Every structure is written in C-alpha cells, then in structure tokens.
Amino acid sequence: MKDVISLLNKFISIRLSHKSNKDNMYKKELFYFLKEKGGVYNKFLQILCVTHNFMEGWSGTKEFLVYNQAKQENIDLNKILPNKENYTYISSKPIAVGSFAQVYEARTKDSKHLAIKVLKPSVQKYLKRDLKLLRRIIRIVSIFSSLSIIDFNAAIEEFNEICLTETDYEREIYNLEYFEYLYKDHNYVVIPKVYHELSNSCVIAQDFIEGVNLADILTDYNKDDDLVAKTNSLTGSNLITQLSIIGGELLRCAMTKEFVYGDPHPGNIILLKDNKVAYIDFGIVGRKPLSQRAFYDWTKSYYDFLNIKNNDTNEFTNLINTTCKCFCPDFLNALNYCTNNRIVAMISNALTEKLNMEEKNNGDLSKLINDGHMLTVFSEFMNKENVFCLSIDMRNFPLLKAMQAYIGTLSTIDKRFKTNSFQTILTFAMEYAFEAIKSDTMPYDYVENSKYSKGDALELIDKILSSLAEGDEFLFQNIYKEMIK
C-alpha cells in the first residue's frame, strides 16, 4: 500500500499546485505507476492507452514501450516445460516480456522453430489480489480527474473476467486453434500453430513468427522518419494496407463469425512481407455482437457518413440510429415501448441540429468530423458526460474493446506520426469487409425484446429528460418538443 499512498500524495500535490495542465500530470503519474507495477496493472494500462485519449498532450514515442516492454521475472524453465527432452535449443533469456507472460525462442529435434509463452509465476500467485487493489486505485484516481477512467468503472467486472480468462492457457489454446482453422490458407492473415504435446496449463508452444512487431516500429520511430516508408523498408509491405486488413478482418468476423480477435494493440501485431499480418496473443477474444445484422447496418452507416461529400446530416442521423440499435438494443427497445418507436428519431434529430449548430463555431469539432472520428464526436460533444444515460449492453464489451483497441491504434499513429491516414484506413477496412462477406451468410437477428418492463421504461425516459434538462438544455428542449407533439 505504500506505493498507492505515494501516488495519492503526488495527486494531492498536483491538485494543490497552480499549474494549468493538471490532467496531463495526472495521466503521466498514473502511467508510470501502473507500468512499474507490471502484471495486471500494465495490462490495464495497455487498455487505457489504446481505448481512451489517455496519451494525448503529454506522451512521447518512448511511452509506446508499454505495448512490448514489461518487467521480467526469473523463471526456471526446467521445472515447468513439458517434454523438455524434445528441445535442442531454448533461449536463456526471454525474447519478449508481456504483462502476464514471457516468451522464449526454441528449436526442437524435428527442426520446428517455436515461441514458448510462459505464464509469469507472480501472475499465477497474485492476480486476484492485484485486481482488488486495481479497483481501489481506479477509485482514487477518479476523485482527482476523469481521465476517461470513470467510463471504465462500469466495465471493471468485465475487465476482471478478461484478466482471469487471459491467464487460462487451456482456453487460449482453444482460441488459437479456432483462429488457426478460420485463417487456414488465408491470403493475408497468419496464425501460428500450437503444439499440444509441448504445452500445459502455464506453457503454450507455438510456431515462431518471423516478422516486425508493430510496437517496435512505433518505439524505434525517429521524428524525421516516414512511418509508411520505414515499414516498407523493413518488410516490403504497405503499412496502410496491413492496418486496413486488420480492421477489415475484425469487421468481417463480427458480421459473420462466432468470435473476433480480441486484442489488436500494437504489441500483438506482427507485420510480414507481401502485406501479410500475424497475431501472436489469443488470451482475449470477442464474441459476435448481439445482432450481426445490426452491426452490419452500423458499419454501413459509418461508411456512408465517411464517404458522403460534406458529411450529409441525414447520414449522421442514420449513424445515431444504427449505433443505438447495435450497441444498446435492450435499452432502446425499452424506450420504444413508451414512444411509439419514435425515441431514436427524436434523439437523432436533436443531435443533428446540435451538430450543425456547434460545427459552425468549433474548429476542433469540424476537424474531428471531417477526419471521420465520429465515436469521439459522439462521446465528447454530442453525449458529453453521458447526458443520455445510455446503457450499452455489456455482453458486447469484449467486441467493443477490440474495436476501440483498433481505432485507438489508428488514432494514435495518425496523431503521433502525422500519417493523415485514419479515414483512409477505416474506409479501406470497411470496403474489405463488405467485399469479404459477399460469400458468407449474415442472419437477420435483430434484438426485438427488452428485459425492462413498461414501468422501468418510463423511469428511464424520466431519467434521460432530467439528465438533459440539467446537462444540455438545447437537446432537452428539442426532444421535449418532439415528445409532446
């Protein structure tokens, strides 16, 4: 607890200071605190850095080491490796160290070139204890600054489950084999083969992937380098194309498969020649969305908005509509009970009016819209502090986390390395997915029911109106006028 008290004292000192950039100072202190503690804290930090605007305003290139550099532990491989006699070589030191595991290079008697992933002993011993402490740290930090962490409080139980799942190597082996089969003979995605006879509950032996880790490219970046040119010189591939394929496959799987790759952050992506990419960590997967058809509708409306000239406001209205239907179906259906299915139209029309009004006088908002950052636009401008009291169905959380990790990676690369490629990559990714699903069957599986009673729905509407009246008078007046017509 001494280190937590030390962090608290630093936060108090920042609060009492007269400096204007306090939020950035909080972020930096929290970043290095979590990174130093390693394990589950480092894993949480990776999620924080990718899925929130956490690194903006204070970080530099060296902070990307959070994705591929964690604290190393001494592990006696002789005690834990099954069938050790099958190896002719095992590296004495790990070639990679992650939050939960260390990876060693090895060769077998039958000439297999392997990567051996070993669960850290400290994680096995202290994971549940550390998760409890992490919850306390989040509460302390949220007192001083939101840092987008408050939004994460609603999902902390899901994060706990993710951590417990990621240390279950039997499950990870199943995940790996699922994706190995899914991508067998794929033109662009490579999945390593797992070897059961050399694996157990804390060891996974899989094919060694020869390539360049995306996180390594980002951390070795020189401000005078062209990131795309640098990738091409190392791999002969086009980074824009590779990032588009990663996004396209994420979308394709969400629309037509049972699972999606769940952790596409830079440390888990290997760039190969011929525009191929490989994934190397399968501890986290995301289930398909509650409605794959609604997810397709949302993706298509996002694509239409990005590609309609001048960002037609009708397309923005449609984007809000499909977002609610995809990610908040239970919540949305409850509201529709009492509004004759008009609630989405009311919200969409009011938000569109607000967007048109604010965009004229806000250069930052206009740039976000033009660059295609519509999730940021909605969370930071249209639904600031969640004035709509939206309740996202947490069964979609692992999928949302995967999407946020991907979008966060693109955003960070775009801003940090000035590639001006965010909208281009998103557009290519969507077009890739639309083309790929032509040969797949997508169900008409819209969610039509809700767990809420009619009385619950009335309470939700009252809560929304009260929140809007207090937090956004413009939206309140517009929606209220629609409701009393």
C-alpha positions as CSV (number, residue, x, y, z in Angstrom):
1,M,0.0,0.0,0.0
2,K,3.0,2.4,0.4
3,D,3.2,2.9,-3.4
4,V,-0.5,3.6,-3.6
5,I,-0.2,6.2,-0.8
6,S,2.8,7.7,-2.6
7,L,0.6,8.0,-5.8
8,L,-2.2,9.6,-3.7
9,N,0.3,12.2,-2.3
10,K,1.5,13.0,-5.8
11,F,-2.1,13.5,-7.0
12,I,-2.8,15.8,-4.0
13,S,0.3,17.8,-4.7
14,I,-0.8,18.2,-8.3
15,R,-4.3,19.2,-7.2
16,L,-2.9,21.9,-4.9
17,S,-0.5,23.3,-7.5
18,H,-1.2,26.3,-9.7
19,K,-0.3,24.5,-12.9
20,S,-2.8,24.6,-15.8
21,N,-2.0,21.1,-17.3
22,K,-3.1,19.1,-14.2
23,D,-4.9,16.4,-16.2
24,N,-1.7,15.6,-18.2
25,M,0.3,15.5,-15.0
26,Y,-2.2,13.0,-13.5
27,K,-2.0,10.9,-16.6
28,K,1.8,10.8,-16.6
29,E,2.0,9.9,-12.9
30,L,-0.6,7.1,-13.3
31,F,1.1,5.8,-16.5
32,Y,4.5,5.3,-14.8
33,F,2.9,4.0,-11.6
34,L,1.0,1.3,-13.4
35,K,3.9,0.4,-15.7
36,E,6.3,0.0,-12.8
37,K,3.9,-2.4,-11.0
38,G,3.6,-4.6,-14.1
39,G,1.2,-7.6,-14.4
40,V,-2.5,-6.8,-14.3
41,Y,-1.7,-3.1,-13.8
42,N,0.3,-3.0,-17.0
43,K,-2.5,-4.8,-18.8
44,F,-5.0,-2.3,-17.6
45,L,-2.6,0.5,-18.7
46,Q,-2.4,-1.0,-22.2
47,I,-6.2,-0.9,-22.5
48,L,-6.3,2.6,-21.1
49,C,-3.7,3.8,-23.6
50,V,-5.5,2.3,-26.6
51,T,-9.2,2.7,-25.8
52,H,-9.1,6.3,-24.4
53,N,-7.4,9.6,-25.2
54,F,-5.0,8.8,-22.4
55,M,-1.7,9.5,-24.1
56,E,-2.7,12.8,-25.7
57,G,-1.0,16.0,-24.6
58,W,2.0,14.6,-22.6
59,S,3.4,11.4,-24.0
60,G,6.3,10.8,-26.4
61,T,7.5,7.9,-28.6
62,K,9.1,6.0,-25.6
63,E,5.7,5.6,-23.9
64,F,4.8,3.1,-26.7
65,L,7.1,0.7,-24.8
66,V,4.0,-0.1,-22.7
67,Y,3.0,-2.5,-25.5
68,N,6.1,-4.5,-25.8
69,Q,8.2,-4.0,-22.7
70,A,7.2,-5.2,-19.2
71,K,9.1,-6.3,-16.1
72,Q,11.0,-9.6,-16.5
73,E,10.8,-12.4,-13.9
74,N,13.2,-15.2,-13.2
75,I,11.6,-18.5,-14.4
76,D,13.1,-21.9,-14.0
77,L,12.0,-23.5,-17.3
78,N,13.3,-26.9,-16.3
79,K,10.5,-27.2,-13.8
80,I,7.6,-26.2,-16.0
81,L,8.3,-27.2,-19.6
82,P,6.6,-30.5,-20.6
83,N,8.7,-32.9,-22.7
84,K,11.8,-30.7,-22.4
85,E,13.9,-33.5,-23.9
86,N,12.3,-32.7,-27.3
87,Y,14.2,-29.4,-27.5
88,T,17.6,-28.8,-28.9
89,Y,17.7,-25.1,-28.1
90,I,15.9,-22.7,-25.7
91,S,16.9,-19.1,-25.3
92,S,18.4,-18.4,-21.9
93,K,16.5,-15.0,-21.8
94,P,13.0,-14.2,-22.9
95,I,12.8,-12.6,-26.4
96,A,9.6,-10.7,-25.3
97,V,8.1,-9.8,-21.9
98,G,4.4,-9.1,-21.6
99,S,2.1,-8.1,-18.7
100,F,1.2,-11.7,-17.9
101,A,3.8,-13.8,-19.8
102,Q,7.4,-14.2,-21.1
103,V,8.2,-15.6,-24.5
104,Y,11.3,-17.7,-25.2
105,E,12.7,-18.8,-28.6
106,A,13.2,-22.6,-29.1
107,R,14.0,-25.3,-31.6
108,T,13.0,-28.9,-31.5
109,K,14.7,-32.2,-32.6
110,D,12.4,-32.3,-35.6
111,S,13.5,-28.8,-36.7
112,K,10.5,-26.8,-35.5
113,H,11.2,-23.2,-34.7
114,L,9.0,-22.3,-31.8
115,A,7.9,-19.4,-29.5
116,I,7.3,-20.7,-25.9
117,K,4.9,-18.5,-24.0
118,V,5.2,-19.0,-20.2
119,L,2.8,-17.5,-17.6
120,K,4.6,-15.4,-15.0
121,P,4.6,-17.0,-11.6
122,S,3.7,-13.7,-9.9
123,V,0.5,-13.5,-12.1
124,Q,-0.5,-17.1,-11.1
125,K,0.0,-16.2,-7.4
126,Y,-1.2,-12.6,-7.1
127,L,-3.7,-11.9,-9.9
128,K,-6.9,-11.9,-7.8
129,R,-5.3,-9.8,-5.1
130,D,-4.0,-7.3,-7.7
131,L,-7.4,-7.0,-9.3
132,K,-8.8,-5.9,-6.0
133,L,-6.1,-3.3,-5.5
134,L,-6.5,-2.0,-9.0
135,R,-10.2,-1.3,-8.3
136,R,-9.1,0.8,-5.3
137,I,-6.6,2.7,-7.4
138,I,-9.2,3.5,-10.1
139,R,-11.5,4.9,-7.4
140,I,-8.7,7.1,-6.0
141,V,-7.7,8.4,-9.5
142,S,-11.4,9.2,-10.4
143,I,-11.6,11.5,-7.4
144,F,-9.0,13.8,-9.0
145,S,-9.6,13.5,-12.7
146,S,-12.0,11.6,-15.0
147,L,-9.2,10.6,-17.5
148,S,-11.9,8.6,-19.1
149,I,-11.5,6.1,-16.3
150,I,-14.9,6.8,-14.8
151,D,-16.4,5.4,-18.0
152,F,-14.3,2.2,-17.4
153,N,-15.7,1.7,-13.9
154,A,-18.9,0.4,-15.4
155,A,-16.9,-2.3,-17.1
156,I,-14.4,-3.2,-14.3
157,E,-16.1,-6.5,-13.7
158,E,-15.7,-7.3,-17.4
159,F,-12.0,-6.4,-17.2
160,N,-11.6,-8.7,-14.2
161,E,-13.1,-11.5,-16.3
162,I,-10.9,-10.7,-19.2
163,C,-7.8,-10.9,-17.0
164,L,-8.9,-14.3,-15.5
165,T,-9.6,-15.6,-19.0
166,E,-6.2,-14.4,-20.4
167,T,-4.4,-16.5,-17.7
168,D,-6.4,-19.6,-18.6
169,Y,-4.0,-21.2,-21.1
170,E,-6.3,-24.1,-21.9
171,R,-8.8,-21.6,-23.2
172,E,-6.1,-19.7,-25.0
173,I,-5.1,-22.8,-26.8
174,Y,-8.7,-23.3,-27.9
175,N,-8.8,-19.7,-29.1
176,L,-5.6,-20.1,-31.0
177,E,-6.8,-23.3,-32.8
178,Y,-10.2,-21.6,-33.6
179,F,-8.4,-18.8,-35.5
180,E,-5.8,-21.1,-37.0
181,Y,-8.6,-23.0,-38.6
182,L,-10.5,-19.9,-39.5
183,Y,-7.5,-18.4,-41.3
184,K,-6.1,-21.6,-42.8
185,D,-4.7,-20.7,-46.3
186,H,-5.8,-17.1,-45.9
187,N,-4.1,-14.6,-48.3
188,Y,-3.1,-12.1,-45.7
189,V,-3.6,-13.3,-42.1
190,V,-1.1,-15.8,-40.5
191,I,-1.9,-17.6,-37.2
192,P,0.8,-19.7,-35.5
193,K,0.2,-23.4,-35.0
194,V,0.1,-24.7,-31.4
195,Y,1.7,-27.9,-30.2
196,H,-0.3,-29.7,-27.5
197,E,2.5,-32.1,-26.5
198,L,4.7,-29.2,-25.6
199,S,2.1,-27.1,-23.8
200,N,0.3,-27.3,-20.5
201,S,-1.7,-25.0,-18.1
202,C,1.1,-22.4,-17.9
203,V,3.0,-23.0,-21.2
204,I,2.0,-22.6,-24.8
205,A,4.3,-23.7,-27.5
206,Q,3.5,-22.3,-31.0
207,D,5.2,-21.5,-34.3
208,F,7.7,-18.7,-34.2
209,I,6.6,-15.9,-36.4
210,E,9.4,-14.1,-38.3
211,G,8.4,-10.5,-38.8
212,V,8.4,-7.0,-37.3
213,N,6.3,-6.1,-34.3
214,L,4.2,-3.0,-34.9
215,A,5.0,-1.7,-31.4
216,D,8.8,-2.0,-32.2
217,I,8.3,0.2,-35.3
218,L,6.5,2.8,-33.3
219,T,9.0,2.9,-30.4
220,D,12.0,3.0,-32.7
221,Y,10.5,5.8,-34.7
222,N,12.6,8.9,-35.4
223,K,10.7,12.2,-35.9
224,D,12.4,12.5,-39.3
225,D,11.2,9.1,-40.5
226,D,8.3,8.4,-42.7
227,L,6.4,5.6,-40.9
228,V,5.0,4.0,-44.0
229,A,8.3,4.2,-45.8
230,K,10.1,2.7,-42.7
231,T,7.7,-0.2,-42.6
232,N,8.2,-0.8,-46.3
233,S,12.0,-0.8,-45.9
234,L,11.7,-3.4,-43.1
235,T,9.0,-5.7,-44.5
236,G,8.5,-4.7,-48.2
237,S,4.8,-4.2,-47.3
238,N,2.4,-1.2,-47.2
239,L,1.5,-0.3,-43.6
240,I,-1.8,1.3,-44.7
241,T,-2.8,-1.8,-46.5
242,Q,-1.9,-4.0,-43.5
243,L,-3.8,-1.9,-41.0
244,S,-6.8,-1.9,-43.3
245,I,-6.7,-5.7,-43.5
246,I,-6.6,-6.0,-39.7
247,G,-9.7,-3.7,-39.4
248,G,-11.4,-5.4,-42.3
249,E,-11.0,-8.9,-40.7
250,L,-12.2,-7.5,-37.4
251,L,-15.4,-6.3,-39.1
252,R,-15.8,-9.4,-41.3
253,C,-15.6,-11.7,-38.3
254,A,-18.0,-9.5,-36.2
255,M,-20.6,-9.7,-39.1
256,T,-20.4,-13.4,-39.9
257,K,-18.3,-15.5,-37.4
258,E,-18.7,-16.5,-33.7
259,F,-15.6,-14.7,-32.5
260,V,-13.3,-11.8,-33.4
261,Y,-9.6,-11.4,-32.5
262,G,-9.9,-9.5,-29.2
263,D,-6.7,-7.6,-28.6
264,P,-5.4,-5.9,-31.7
265,H,-3.0,-3.5,-30.0
266,P,0.5,-2.8,-31.5
267,G,2.3,-5.3,-29.3
268,N,0.2,-8.2,-30.6
269,I,0.6,-7.4,-34.3
270,I,3.4,-8.8,-36.4
271,L,4.0,-7.2,-39.9
272,L,5.2,-9.6,-42.6
273,K,6.1,-9.4,-46.2
274,D,3.6,-9.4,-49.0
275,N,1.2,-7.2,-46.9
276,K,0.5,-10.1,-44.6
277,V,0.0,-9.7,-40.8
278,A,0.1,-12.2,-37.9
279,Y,-1.4,-12.2,-34.4
280,I,0.5,-13.6,-31.5
281,D,-1.7,-13.4,-28.4
282,F,-5.0,-15.2,-28.1
283,G,-5.8,-14.7,-24.4
284,I,-8.7,-12.4,-25.3
285,V,-11.3,-12.9,-27.9
286,G,-14.6,-11.0,-28.5
287,R,-17.9,-12.8,-29.1
288,K,-20.0,-11.8,-32.1
289,P,-22.3,-8.8,-31.5
290,L,-25.8,-9.4,-30.1
291,S,-27.1,-8.8,-33.6
292,Q,-24.7,-9.3,-36.5
293,R,-27.2,-7.7,-38.9
294,A,-27.4,-4.6,-36.7
295,F,-23.6,-4.5,-36.6
296,Y,-23.6,-4.5,-40.4
297,D,-26.1,-1.7,-40.5
298,W,-24.0,0.3,-38.1
299,T,-20.8,-0.3,-40.1
300,K,-22.6,0.6,-43.4
301,S,-24.0,3.9,-41.9
302,Y,-20.5,4.8,-40.6
303,Y,-19.1,4.1,-44.1
304,D,-21.8,6.2,-45.8
305,F,-21.1,9.1,-43.4
306,L,-17.4,9.0,-44.1
307,N,-17.9,8.9,-47.9
308,I,-20.8,11.3,-48.5
309,K,-19.5,14.7,-49.5
310,N,-19.8,17.4,-46.8
311,N,-20.9,14.7,-44.3
312,D,-24.6,14.8,-45.1
313,T,-26.6,15.4,-41.9
314,N,-29.1,12.7,-42.9
315,E,-26.2,10.2,-42.8
316,F,-25.3,11.4,-39.3
317,T,-29.0,10.8,-38.2
318,N,-28.8,7.3,-39.6
319,L,-25.5,6.7,-37.9
320,I,-27.0,7.6,-34.5
321,N,-30.0,5.3,-35.3
322,T,-27.9,2.3,-36.1
323,T,-25.5,2.9,-33.2
324,C,-28.3,2.7,-30.7
325,K,-29.8,-0.4,-32.4
326,C,-26.5,-2.2,-32.5
327,F,-25.0,-1.4,-29.1
328,C,-27.9,-0.5,-26.9
329,P,-30.8,-2.7,-28.2
330,D,-32.2,-3.7,-24.8
331,F,-32.2,-0.1,-23.6
332,L,-33.5,1.2,-26.9
333,N,-36.4,-1.3,-27.1
334,A,-37.4,-0.3,-23.5
335,L,-37.6,3.4,-24.6
336,N,-39.6,2.5,-27.7
337,Y,-42.3,0.9,-25.5
338,C,-43.5,4.4,-24.5
339,T,-42.8,6.5,-27.5
340,N,-44.3,4.5,-30.4
341,N,-40.9,3.7,-31.7
342,R,-40.1,7.4,-32.1
343,I,-37.3,7.7,-29.5
344,V,-34.3,7.2,-31.8
345,A,-35.7,9.7,-34.3
346,M,-36.1,12.2,-31.6
347,I,-32.6,11.7,-30.3
348,S,-31.1,11.6,-33.8
349,N,-32.9,14.8,-35.0
350,A,-31.9,16.7,-31.8
351,L,-28.3,15.6,-32.1
352,T,-28.2,16.5,-35.8
353,E,-29.4,20.0,-35.0
354,K,-26.8,20.4,-32.3
355,L,-24.1,19.1,-34.6
356,N,-24.9,21.6,-37.3
357,M,-25.0,24.4,-34.8
358,E,-21.8,23.6,-33.0
359,E,-19.7,22.6,-36.1
360,K,-20.0,26.2,-37.5
361,N,-18.3,27.7,-34.4
362,N,-16.0,24.9,-33.3
363,G,-12.9,24.1,-35.5
364,D,-11.9,21.1,-33.4
365,L,-15.3,19.5,-33.8
366,S,-15.3,20.2,-37.5
367,K,-11.9,18.6,-37.9
368,L,-12.9,15.5,-36.0
369,I,-16.0,15.1,-38.2
370,N,-14.0,15.7,-41.4
371,D,-11.4,13.2,-40.3
372,G,-14.0,10.5,-39.5
373,H,-13.6,10.4,-35.7
374,M,-17.4,10.0,-35.1
375,L,-17.1,7.9,-31.9
376,T,-15.1,10.8,-30.4
377,V,-17.6,13.3,-31.7
378,F,-20.4,11.5,-30.1
379,S,-18.7,10.8,-26.7
380,E,-17.1,14.2,-26.3
381,F,-19.6,16.6,-27.9
382,M,-22.9,15.0,-28.5
383,N,-23.2,12.8,-25.4
384,K,-20.7,14.6,-23.1
385,E,-20.8,13.1,-19.6
386,N,-23.4,10.6,-20.9
387,V,-26.3,13.1,-20.7
388,F,-28.5,10.5,-22.5
389,C,-27.8,7.9,-19.7
390,L,-27.1,5.3,-22.5
391,S,-26.8,1.8,-21.2
392,I,-24.5,-0.2,-23.5
393,D,-25.2,-3.9,-23.3
394,M,-22.1,-5.3,-21.6
395,R,-22.4,-8.6,-23.5
396,N,-20.9,-6.5,-26.3
397,F,-18.0,-5.3,-24.2
398,P,-15.2,-7.6,-25.4
399,L,-16.1,-6.8,-29.0
400,L,-16.2,-3.0,-28.2
401,K,-12.9,-3.3,-26.5
402,A,-11.4,-5.0,-29.6
403,M,-12.9,-2.2,-31.8
404,Q,-11.6,0.5,-29.5
405,A,-8.2,-1.0,-29.4
406,Y,-8.0,-1.0,-33.2
407,I,-9.4,2.5,-33.6
408,G,-7.2,3.8,-30.8
409,T,-4.2,2.3,-32.5
410,L,-5.1,4.1,-35.8
411,S,-5.8,7.4,-34.0
412,T,-2.5,7.3,-32.1
413,I,-0.5,6.5,-35.2
414,D,-2.3,9.2,-37.1
415,K,-1.8,11.9,-34.4
416,R,1.7,10.9,-33.2
417,F,3.3,10.2,-36.6
418,K,1.3,12.6,-38.8
419,T,0.2,9.9,-41.3
420,N,-3.1,11.6,-42.1
421,S,-4.4,8.1,-42.8
422,F,-7.2,7.5,-40.2
423,Q,-10.2,8.0,-42.5
424,T,-8.4,6.3,-45.5
425,I,-7.7,3.2,-43.4
426,L,-11.2,3.0,-42.0
427,T,-12.7,3.3,-45.4
428,F,-10.4,0.6,-46.9
429,A,-11.2,-1.7,-43.9
430,M,-14.9,-1.4,-44.4
431,E,-14.7,-1.9,-48.1
432,Y,-12.6,-5.0,-47.5
433,A,-15.2,-6.4,-45.1
434,F,-18.2,-5.6,-47.4
435,E,-16.4,-7.5,-50.2
436,A,-15.4,-10.4,-48.0
437,I,-18.9,-11.0,-46.6
438,K,-20.5,-11.4,-50.0
439,S,-19.7,-15.1,-49.8
440,D,-20.9,-15.5,-46.2
441,T,-24.4,-15.7,-44.7
442,M,-25.5,-13.0,-42.4
443,P,-28.6,-13.6,-40.2
444,Y,-31.5,-11.2,-39.7
445,D,-31.0,-11.4,-36.0
446,Y,-32.2,-8.0,-34.7
447,V,-32.9,-7.8,-31.0
448,E,-36.6,-7.1,-30.6
449,N,-37.1,-7.6,-26.9
450,S,-36.1,-5.9,-23.6
451,K,-35.6,-7.0,-20.0
452,Y,-37.2,-3.7,-18.9
453,S,-40.9,-3.5,-18.0
454,K,-43.1,-0.7,-19.2
455,G,-42.7,0.9,-15.8
456,D,-38.9,0.6,-16.0
457,A,-39.0,2.2,-19.4
458,L,-41.0,5.2,-18.1
459,E,-38.4,5.7,-15.4
460,L,-35.6,5.6,-18.0
461,I,-37.3,8.3,-20.0
462,D,-37.7,10.4,-16.9
463,K,-34.1,9.9,-16.1
464,I,-33.0,10.9,-19.6
465,L,-35.1,14.0,-19.6
466,S,-33.9,15.0,-16.1
467,S,-30.3,14.5,-17.2
468,L,-30.7,16.5,-20.4
469,A,-32.5,19.3,-18.5
470,E,-29.6,19.6,-16.2
471,G,-26.7,18.9,-18.6
472,D,-27.8,20.0,-22.1
473,E,-30.7,22.5,-22.3
474,F,-30.6,22.6,-26.1
475,L,-31.1,18.9,-26.5
476,F,-33.7,18.8,-23.8
477,Q,-35.9,21.4,-25.4
478,N,-35.6,19.8,-28.9
479,I,-36.5,16.3,-27.6
480,Y,-39.2,17.6,-25.3
481,K,-40.9,19.4,-28.2
482,E,-40.9,16.2,-30.2
483,M,-42.4,14.2,-27.4
484,I,-45.4,16.4,-26.8
485,K,-46.4,16.6,-30.4
